[in-house]
Amino acid sequence: MNKFAIDPCIVCTIENCKTICPNKKVYEIAIGQGSSYKRFDYQLPKIKYADTNTFKKQLEHVLSEAWEIFKCIVFREDKFRVLEECMDLYQSLETLFRIAERDNFMMDYTKRKVIRKNRERGYYYEEG
């Protein structure tokens, strides 16, 4: 069992959850137990830093990759160079997600929450 500090308004949608301290908004979540747990889906090979970097260190790397994209735009690099930096950012984000999953963050839940929010905003094509 792992402890997370999370907003109590989302607790009711988390499976295998029980309140242990409502005053501090700390909940105990059963991660990886039962058939409802699903690993996050990755598209790129795992980089070795996924096993060694901290979440904070990897987040700093994500920001440095975003800065590289910004510099490409400022210096008017061709679109293939910009796309290459975008793929570097994507790889760095996947590594961040791997670290988050390694550290027992609720990646599948977070993904579902973002999809639900974006669907409510009308960002997706209508399903049907």
C-alpha positions in Angstrom: 0.0 0.0 0.0 1.2 3.5 -0.9 0.2 6.8 0.5 -0.7 9.8 -1.8 -1.8 13.3 -0.9 -4.6 13.9 -3.4 -7.6 16.2 -3.7 -10.6 14.5 -1.9 -13.0 15.4 -4.7 -11.5 12.7 -6.9 -11.4 9.9 -4.3 -14.8 8.5 -5.0 -13.7 7.5 -8.6 -10.6 5.6 -7.5 -11.0 1.8 -7.0 -9.5 0.1 -4.0 -9.4 3.3 -2.0 -10.0 4.0 1.7 -9.7 7.1 3.7 -7.1 7.0 6.5 -6.9 10.7 7.4 -9.6 13.0 6.1 -8.2 16.1 7.8 -4.8 15.8 6.0 -6.4 14.6 2.7 -4.1 11.5 2.7 -5.4 8.3 1.2 -4.1 4.8 1.0 -4.3 3.4 -2.5 -3.8 -0.3 -3.5 -1.6 0.0 -6.5 -1.1 -3.0 -8.8 -3.6 -5.2 -7.0 -6.5 -6.8 -8.7 -7.5 -6.9 -12.3 -8.3 -3.1 -12.6 -4.7 -2.0 -12.5 -3.2 -1.4 -16.0 0.3 -0.2 -16.8 0.6 3.0 -18.8 1.1 2.4 -22.5 4.5 3.5 -23.9 5.5 4.1 -27.5 9.3 4.4 -27.2 12.0 2.3 -25.8 12.8 2.7 -22.1 15.8 5.0 -21.4 18.2 4.0 -18.6 17.4 7.2 -16.6 13.9 5.9 -16.0 15.5 3.6 -13.3 17.8 6.2 -11.8 16.3 9.8 -12.1 14.1 11.3 -9.5 10.7 12.7 -10.6 12.1 16.3 -10.1 15.3 15.7 -12.0 13.3 14.2 -15.0 10.8 17.1 -14.9 13.8 19.5 -15.2 14.9 17.5 -18.2 11.4 17.8 -19.7 11.6 21.5 -19.4 15.0 21.6 -21.0 13.6 19.7 -24.0 10.7 22.2 -24.3 13.3 25.0 -24.2 15.1 23.3 -27.1 11.9 23.4 -29.1 11.5 27.1 -28.3 15.1 27.8 -29.5 14.4 26.0 -32.7 11.5 28.2 -33.4 13.3 31.4 -32.4 16.2 30.5 -34.7 13.9 29.5 -37.5 15.1 26.0 -37.8 13.5 23.8 -40.4 10.4 21.8 -39.5 12.3 18.5 -39.4 14.7 19.9 -36.7 11.7 21.2 -34.7 10.0 17.8 -35.1 13.2 16.0 -33.9 13.2 18.2 -30.7 9.5 17.5 -30.3 10.3 13.7 -30.3 13.0 14.3 -27.8 10.4 16.0 -25.6 8.1 13.1 -26.1 10.8 10.6 -25.1 11.5 12.7 -22.0 7.8 12.8 -21.1 7.6 9.1 -21.4 10.6 8.7 -19.1 8.8 11.0 -16.6 5.7 8.9 -16.8 7.8 5.7 -16.3 9.4 7.3 -13.2 6.0 8.3 -11.9 4.7 4.8 -12.4 7.9 3.4 -10.8 7.2 5.6 -7.8 3.6 4.4 -7.7 1.8 7.5 -9.0 -1.6 6.6 -10.5 -0.7 7.0 -14.2 -3.7 5.1 -15.6 -6.1 7.1 -13.4 -4.4 10.4 -14.4 -4.7 9.5 -18.1 -8.4 8.7 -17.7 -9.0 12.0 -15.8 -7.3 14.0 -18.5 -9.3 12.3 -21.2 -12.5 12.9 -19.3 -11.6 16.6 -18.9 -10.7 17.0 -22.5 -13.9 15.2 -23.7 -16.0 17.5 -21.5 -14.3 20.5 -23.2 -15.2 19.1 -26.6 -11.5 18.6 -27.7 -12.2 15.1 -29.2 -14.1 14.1 -32.2 -17.5 12.7 -31.1 -17.5 8.9 -30.7 -20.1 6.9 -32.3 
